Amino acid sequence: MGITYRKRKKIGKNSWINVSGSGASASTRIGPVTINSRGGIWVKLPGGLNYRGRWK
C-alpha cells in the first residue's frame, strides 16, 4: 500500500470530473448506476451491497 491522490469535482447535477495519480476521467450517475469514461460501472444493490465491474 502506498500514498494515493484522488480529487473529485462536481460539474453538474449527477456528473463529476475525477483526477487521480493515473489520470482524469468523467463519471455520471443515473439512478443507482454510476458509469465513468474509463469503462467502470458501479451499481448500488439492496442491503448496502455494491457491484463494481467493467462495461468496455
C-alpha positions as semicolon CSV with decimal commas, in nm:
position;residue;x (nm);y (nm);z (nm)
1;M;0,000;0,000;0,000
2;G;0,127;0,344;-0,088
3;I;0,020;0,704;-0,098
4;T;-0,259;0,782;-0,344
5;Y;-0,408;1,104;-0,476
6;R;-0,773;1,149;-0,571
7;K;-0,980;1,461;-0,632
8;R;-1,344;1,483;-0,741
9;K;-1,507;1,800;-0,880
10;K;-1,882;1,820;-0,938
11;I;-1,967;1,966;-1,281
12;G;-2,343;1,905;-1,295
13;K;-2,633;1,760;-1,103
14;N;-2,514;1,398;-1,147
15;S;-2,172;1,443;-1,316
16;W;-1,815;1,468;-1,189
17;I;-1,458;1,507;-1,313
18;N;-1,225;1,271;-1,126
19;V;-0,850;1,331;-1,109
20;S;-0,609;1,075;-0,968
21;G;-0,246;0,978;-0,999
22;S;-0,327;0,768;-1,308
23;G;-0,511;1,047;-1,494
24;A;-0,852;1,208;-1,527
25;S;-1,196;1,069;-1,607
26;A;-1,559;1,177;-1,608
27;S;-1,842;0,996;-1,433
28;T;-2,218;1,027;-1,429
29;R;-2,488;0,873;-1,212
30;I;-2,822;0,751;-1,350
31;G;-3,037;0,624;-1,063
32;P;-2,846;0,351;-0,875
33;V;-2,593;0,312;-1,161
34;T;-2,271;0,514;-1,199
35;I;-2,055;0,484;-1,510
36;N;-1,726;0,652;-1,595
37;S;-1,535;0,730;-1,913
38;R;-1,274;0,460;-1,843
39;G;-1,530;0,182;-1,854
40;G;-1,607;0,140;-1,485
41;I;-1,958;0,070;-1,364
42;W;-2,095;0,076;-1,009
43;V;-2,443;-0,041;-0,911
44;K;-2,598;0,012;-0,567
45;L;-2,779;-0,304;-0,460
46;P;-3,027;-0,358;-0,174
47;G;-2,891;-0,436;0,171
48;G;-2,596;-0,196;0,148
49;L;-2,420;-0,401;-0,122
50;N;-2,244;-0,265;-0,431
51;Y;-2,143;-0,424;-0,761
52;R;-1,836;-0,290;-0,937
53;G;-1,732;-0,403;-1,283
54;R;-1,636;-0,301;-1,638
55;W;-1,860;-0,223;-1,934
56;K;-1,593;-0,195;-2,206
